[in-house]
Amino acid sequence: MRIYLTLFFALVISFQIKAQDKKTYHIERTDTPPKIDGVLDDKAWINAQVATDFVEFRPDVGDTAAENKKTKVKMTYDDSGIYVAAYCYDNPQDIMRQFTQRDNFGQSDFFAVIFNPNNDAQNNTEFFVFSSGTQADAVESPNIGEDFGWNAVWESSVNIVDDGWIVEIKIPYRSLRFTQQEDPTWGIQFHRHYRKTREQMTWNAVDVTKGNIGLYNAELKGIKNITPPTRLSFFPYASGLVSTFDGETDTDFAAGLDIKYGLTENITLDATLIPDFSQAGFDNVRLNLGPFEQQFAEQRQFFTEGVDLFSKGNLFYSRRIGDRPSGRPDLDSNESVEEYPEKVQLLNAVKVSGRTKNGLGVGFFNAITKKTEVSIINNDTGEKRKQIVEPLANYNIMVLDQQFNKNSSVTLINTNVTRNGDFRDANVTGLLLDVLNKKNTYGVVGQVKMSTFNDVANKENGYNAFFRAGKASGKIRYSVDYSYADENYDINDLGILFRNNYSNFGADVSYRIFEPTKRFNQMYIGSWVNYRQLANPNTYTGANTGFNFNAQSKTLHNFGFNANWNIGKQYDFFEPRNGFDSYFVTEDYAQTNMWLSTNYNLFFALDANFGYGRFFNDDRKNFNNTWFGLNPRFKFNDKFLMVLGFNYDNSTADRGYVNGQEVEDQIIFGQRDRVDMTASISGSYNFNPFKALTLSFRNYLSTVTYDHNMYLLETDGSLTKSNVYTKNTISSNPDFDPDINFNTWNLDLSYTWQFAPGSQLTALYRNQIFNFSNNSEAGFFDSMDDLFKQEQRNTFSLRLVYFIDYNDLKNVFKS
């Protein structure tokens, strides 16, 4: 008993010492709010406490700034918000200030203020101001990292002076989530980044060797008699679009409204009514010869902002909402579909999310998509009929996430898709646990998930589990993990899962430095090994091992290399495309890749990589895979940046399933040469932090040429060259040719103008061309000539969004 009491008091004393180590800022109220102009001559700043003596955490841990590079911060508040002033001392010639758009860090110094009204070390709200005047903001937690998809409306101003630069900020209370308390203690942190040297400093010291950054927040005291405002904001929009294709011109006009409403002091509702995503960017489409679908990034703002809770457990792939229809029309032999829709229309979507003072996160997401029909024509009679390929559908997510110990959480999440009528419904439930010990040195992650459906009679539930345990701090870190999914586990109605039916083991170990050496500012080396099996039957499918090294030099150049080796035979049950009845065997594949990223601070910088892979067995000695990428960057001045790109990937004597072809119960493979080339240009000219002209161009060309003779997949997973099946005989269609020439061209040119806080006008021109043929042996210029013979789609759109805060609107009506 005495031992337990001794340990208890030791812990109490250690926590008291830790609490005493935290700096404290005592804020005072002002009756005269400062003007946000970057000039610190306001009465409010005269008697405010000064926060200084910042401590470096990267690259030199624990250093303090020289006198001419110090930072001094003051704060005050009133009934409408919190004000922050920072005097960032520096040589003006050393201040980097590239103009960028919101949330784009570019090559600029920055000052950041981080609030945590719950003071729970796990839910920070971050506000960044760059020396150029550009803003960025994010929510941050240990589980998701920094989410810059979150946006708030706040004010800031920057002023370059003889001995540095000055930042002045106002954070309205509507941009923070907090409960009304009599004498609250908030978490607070100030963060400064010197872009030229990559030095980073915080007011309260950070231990980068362990724990999450929120553990090292200072304390903010003195806030009294403030009331959380009515958090109600409106974002009305109007958009117009003109599109021409194949000699026809279409026009469209849309108007709608997005709403943000604080249901409680900590819970917020986000709704989009009559959503408009006409200005979402193009997807980087690639030719897909593999058995798994291609995943695309989300570009619709409603689905990228404030989705941290819904991303728990990786069960939410927002591109499912408004994707292609889930059903396929039933056609007679003499029928065809006039036009199959690429997307389903989203009718509306709602998010409710937030976290209570006690650390309970609550999330509810709901979206409804429109019933979609196709027109089917009888090719003999010309008669037409309609058939539903996607009914009215409801997408739903519910999340409860309880945080504890300032570093751990337990989560219950459920996703559900309900489609009207006889279409498939799906339900997935997950229980997630993420725990670190008090010292933040060791951690455990555990997850169990279950999926259910209604589309197949008597179909069993699907199950998935994951477990990882390891050391999460210090220079040397390691972990072991196990993952499992049975044949029935499927989350693809609202999530994305490339494969199931696995039972895999893994282990990794890594070493990193926290203090610079003679050669490196940063350095990391890690190694891993994986052992893979099918869950049913419990059979070996493969193993691999590899390592990764990356570092940053003293001159701020980053470089690294990695290697991977598939040990012995690998049994691929997915490439044959017939369930788990067959497998394809490869053996002893190894690859390596080297990369370089030079200092972006310079006028010219280069991102480059080179890789090579091959099989080390006699049967595949002709296979070679070589790839490289060159992406030069030109920073002409602080306003104009251009990045060119060229990526090349060449595989010779590759082997794979011939898409869609199966003859007389034989699974046909082909040997093929494939070349992928991507050329891109991206550029931006930022007139100031609020006006920008941007260009994005991408041309992707992929050619696939098969050998004349095909291969048969044998029962032992090997391939035998066939003298019967050739390119010309693997299909009943005499015109079928498996060779491919896949060519796309996308161009975006946009002008954006933030004419008021939260309000923006965007003008966008787009040009798109696509070509698919069998002319795989055409050269680059012949392929481009064929591409430009295709019809072009030209689109011009204009979109206006205006921000209206309810409190401002209320004051106007009062006046």
HELIX and SHEET records of a PDB file:
HELIX    1   1 ARG A    2  ASP A   21  1                                  20    
HELIX    2   2 LYS A   43  TRP A   45  5                                   3    
HELIX    3   3 GLU A   67  LYS A   69  5                                   3    
HELIX    4   4 PRO A   92  ASP A   94  5                                   3    
HELIX    5   5 TYR A  173  SER A  175  5                                   3    
HELIX    6   6 ILE A  213  TYR A  216  5                                   4    
HELIX    7   7 GLN A  301  THR A  304  1                                   4    
HELIX    8   8 LYS A  312  ASN A  314  5                                   3    
HELIX    9   9 SER A  318  ARG A  320  5                                   3    
HELIX   10  10 ASP A  618  ARG A  620  5                                   3    
HELIX   11  11 PHE A  780  LEU A  787  1                                   8    
HELIX   12  12 TYR A  806  LYS A  814  1                                   9    
SHEET    1   A 7 THR A  24  HIS A  26  0                                        
SHEET    2   A 7 ALA A 218  LYS A 221  1                                        
SHEET    3   A 7 TRP A 186  TYR A 194 -1                                        
SHEET    4   A 7 PHE A 110  ASN A 116 -1                                        
SHEET    5   A 7 ASN A 124  PHE A 130 -1                                        
SHEET    6   A 7 GLN A 135  SER A 141 -1                                        
SHEET    7   A 7 GLY A 145  ASP A 147 -1                                        
SHEET    1   B 5 THR A  24  HIS A  26  0                                        
SHEET    2   B 5 ALA A 218  LYS A 221  1                                        
SHEET    3   B 5 TRP A 186  TYR A 194 -1                                        
SHEET    4   B 5 GLU A 199  THR A 202 -1                                        
SHEET    5   B 5 VAL A  55  ARG A  58 -1                                        
SHEET    1   C 5 GLU A  28  ARG A  29  0                                        
SHEET    2   C 5 THR A  71  TYR A  77  1                                        
SHEET    3   C 5 GLY A  81  TYR A  89 -1                                        
SHEET    4   C 5 GLY A 164  PRO A 172 -1                                        
SHEET    5   C 5 GLU A 155  VAL A 161 -1                                        
SHEET    1   D26 LEU A 719  THR A 726  0                                        
SHEET    2   D26 ASN A 709  LEU A 713 -1                                        
SHEET    3   D26 GLN A 666  ASN A 688 -1                                        
SHEET    4   D26 PHE A 640  VAL A 663 -1                                        
SHEET    5   D26 ASN A 624  LYS A 635 -1                                        
SHEET    6   D26 PHE A 604  PHE A 615 -1                                        
SHEET    7   D26 TYR A 589  SER A 597 -1                                        
SHEET    8   D26 ASN A 558  ASN A 566 -1                                        
SHEET    9   D26 TYR A 540  SER A 553 -1                                        
SHEET   10   D26 PHE A 520  GLN A 533 -1                                        
SHEET   11   D26 TYR A 502  ARG A 512 -1                                        
SHEET   12   D26 ILE A 476  ALA A 485 -1                                        
SHEET   13   D26 GLY A 462  LYS A 471 -1                                        
SHEET   14   D26 TYR A 442  PHE A 453 -1                                        
SHEET   15   D26 ALA A 426  LEU A 436 -1                                        
SHEET   16   D26 SER A 408  ARG A 419 -1                                        
SHEET   17   D26 ALA A 393  PHE A 404 -1                                        
SHEET   18   D26 LEU A 360  THR A 369 -1                                        
SHEET   19   D26 LEU A 346  ARG A 355 -1                                        
SHEET   20   D26 ILE A 267  LEU A 273 -1                                        
SHEET   21   D26 GLU A 248  GLY A 262 -1                                        
SHEET   22   D26 LEU A 232  PHE A 245 -1                                        
SHEET   23   D26 ARG A 793  VAL A 801 -1                                        
SHEET   24   D26 SER A 759  SER A 773 -1                                        
SHEET   25   D26 ILE A 740  ALA A 756 -1                                        
SHEET   26   D26 LYS A 691  TYR A 706 -1                                        
SHEET    1   E23 LEU A 719  THR A 726  0                                        
SHEET    2   E23 ASN A 709  LEU A 713 -1                                        
SHEET    3   E23 GLN A 666  ASN A 688 -1                                        
SHEET    4   E23 PHE A 640  VAL A 663 -1                                        
SHEET    5   E23 ASN A 624  LYS A 635 -1                                        
SHEET    6   E23 PHE A 604  PHE A 615 -1                                        
SHEET    7   E23 TYR A 589  SER A 597 -1                                        
SHEET    8   E23 ASN A 558  ASN A 566 -1                                        
SHEET    9   E23 TYR A 540  SER A 553 -1                                        
SHEET   10   E23 PHE A 520  GLN A 533 -1                                        
SHEET   11   E23 TYR A 502  ARG A 512 -1                                        
SHEET   12   E23 ILE A 476  ALA A 485 -1                                        
SHEET   13   E23 GLY A 462  LYS A 471 -1                                        
SHEET   14   E23 TYR A 442  PHE A 453 -1                                        
SHEET   15   E23 ALA A 426  LEU A 436 -1                                        
SHEET   16   E23 SER A 408  ARG A 419 -1                                        
SHEET   17   E23 ALA A 393  PHE A 404 -1                                        
SHEET   18   E23 LEU A 360  THR A 369 -1                                        
SHEET   19   E23 LEU A 346  ARG A 355 -1                                        
SHEET   20   E23 ILE A 267  LEU A 273 -1                                        
SHEET   21   E23 GLU A 248  GLY A 262 -1                                        
SHEET   22   E23 LEU A 232  PHE A 245 -1                                        
SHEET   23   E23 ILE A 804  ASP A 805 -1                                        
SHEET    1   F 3 GLU A 335  VAL A 337  0                                        
SHEET    2   F 3 THR A 372  ASN A 378 -1                                        
SHEET    3   F 3 LYS A 384  GLU A 390 -1                                        
SHEET    1   G 2 LYS A 569  ASP A 572  0                                        
SHEET    2   G 2 PHE A 584  GLU A 587 -1                                        
END                                                                             
